[in-house]
């Protein structure tokens, strides 16, 4: 039985240390390269079209956005990495913010949902981040989003390929569009 999401609301966006990080509420951080569908994944989980604003412009999210779910969990939208079409100095600030939150902020009660594009497969950035997070003993859930863009008979083969590349056999095939994998992801998040 998975947790049903009954309420979801935006609380605040932060760009550094903040009390919200340490208030003891479970944080589920959604993370992945720009344009991987982070906003769409969060929206599909909460059954809302635009709780999290998505953009056609990579690099739009430039802070950690906190959404309170069922009054007892935060979903944290982390800026995407990789293709941000923003000035180099801003990109470096974002990179530092992401690494600080993931590796140095000392947030205790957290899980990280790393989103990979199922069609593209893991990028070198994805593999680097997975290794870094595993080295740091982070609780990571990996999903392969956009499986709806693959032919039905290619999905299993592509997921196997992703599993081999990232050396982790715990990958959830996901589609924010059709909500395939939603129940499995909610189970993993709230177990």
N, C-alpha and C positions, 0 to 999 in steps of 0.2 A: 504493500500500500504506500503510495507516494503522497507527499505533502501537497495539498491543494493551496494555490495562492489566492487569497481572498482580498488582500489589499496591497497596494504598491504606490508609493509617492516619493517624489524627489525631495531630498532633505537639503543637501548643499554640495557645492563643488569646492575642492581645496587644492592648493598648490604647494603644500608643505605641511609641517607638523600642525596638528589640530587635535583638540580634545576628542573629537568623534572617533579617532583612530583607537583610542584606549578606553572606550566606555564599556567594554566587555561584551558587546553585541557581536555575534558571529558575522564575519565579512566573507562574502563570496565575490572574489575579484575576477572579472572577465577581461581576458587579455589575449592579444594576438596582433598580427600585422595589420596595417591600415587596409581597409576594404575587405576584411575577412568576414564581416557580418556580425560584429559584436553587438551593435545596437539591435539588430534584427533578432539575434538569439535571445537577448534579455527580453525584448518585447514579446517574443513567442512564448517564453516561460511565464510571463505575467498576463498573457492573453490580452495585451493592449497593442494597438497599432503604433502609437507614438509616445509611450512613456519616455523612452530614450530616443532623442532625435537622431536620425541617421542622415548622412550627407553623401552626396556624390563626390564631394571634395575630400580626398584623403587627408588625414591630419587635422580634421576639424576639432576633435576632442583634445583639449589642451590642459586638462586638469583631471583630478580624480573625482568623479561624480558619484555621490552616495544616494541610493534609493532605499527607503525602508520598506521591507516586505513583511506582511503579516505582523507588523509591529514588533518583530523579534529577530530580524536578520537584515543585514545590508547587502544589496547587490552593488558592487563597486565597478563602475565603467572606467577602465584604465585607457589612456591614450594608446592608439595603435603605434606599432613600430614599423620602420621600413621605408614606406613611400611618401611620408609626409611632405607635401609641397609647401614647405614653409622655410623662412630664412634659416641659414645654418646655425646661427647663435640660438635661435628659438628651439630648433631641433635638438641641440645639445642640452638645453635646459629641460626639455621634455624627457630626454634619455636619462638624465640625472634624477628627475622626479620619479620615473618608472622604477629605476634600479633602487633608489632610496626606499620607495614603498615596498618593493618585493623583497629586498635583501637586508635593509638596515633599519627599517622603521620600528622593528621589535613588536609588531602587531602579533598578539598571541593566538587569537581565536580566528583562524582564517583558512579558507580553501581557495585554490586558484583554478579557474576553468580556462585552460589554454585552448584557443580555437585555431584550428588549421583549416585551410581551404581544401576540401576533399578532392576537388578537380586538379588543383595546382600541386597538391602534396606539400610536405614540409619544406620550408625554405631553410637556408643555412641559419638565418636568424632564429627560426622556430627551434631547430635542433640545438643551437647555442643556448637559447633560453631554457629549454627543457633540461639540459645538462646542468646549467647554473642553478636552477630551482631544485633539482634532485640533490645536488651537492649541498644545498642549503637545507635539506630535509623538509622541503615544503610539501604540503598536501596538494597534489596536482590531479585534476581531472582533465583528460584530453578529449576534445570532440573534433570530429571531421565534419565541418559545416558545408552546406551547399551540395549534399548528395543528390538533391533533386536535379542538379545539372548534369548528372552522370546517367548513362544508360543503365537500366535495371541490372543487366547481366555483367556490368563492369564494376558495380559498387563493391562486391566482395573482394574482387581482385585488387581494386584501388586501396581498400582498407588494409588488406594484407601487406601491400607495398608500403603504406604509411607505417604500419606496425614494425616492419623490418627496418625502415630508415631511422625511426626514432628509438628503436630498441625498447619499446614499451608495448605490451600486448593489451593494454587497457584503453582502447580507443572506442568512443561512442560515435557511430555513424549518425549524423544529425542533419535535419533540414529545418531552418527557421521558417521557410515558406510553407511546408506541409505539416510541420510539427512532428515529423518522424524522429524518434529518439527523445522526445520531450519527457515522457514518464521516467525513462531510464536515467536521464540527466537529473531530474528532480530527486529521484531516489538517492543517487550518489551525493548530491549536494546536501540533502537533509539527513543522511544516515549517520 
